[in-house]
């Protein structure tokens, strides 16, 4: 659910499309993918821990998002701006990852 709401699948696809022409590019790509998965796990944990007693997953996400409205608006603006770009590189995807990490930090 969080993966869909924050376009993580698209980010993973874009990471896969990054260059692998040398060892360092391949390592950077793998590190970015791993970090994105870790950020998604951390975001999921943050939502669960900050919404105790709510049985419905969507209800938990919506409650958490409601409590993070200001930071979430900034994050969504950044993620939407990145998603609108035609070309992606390590820099833009790193900023997208940092944006997800910031949500985790603000939401905990």
Order of alpha helices (4+ residues) and beta strands (2+ residues): alpha-alpha-alpha-alpha-alpha-alpha
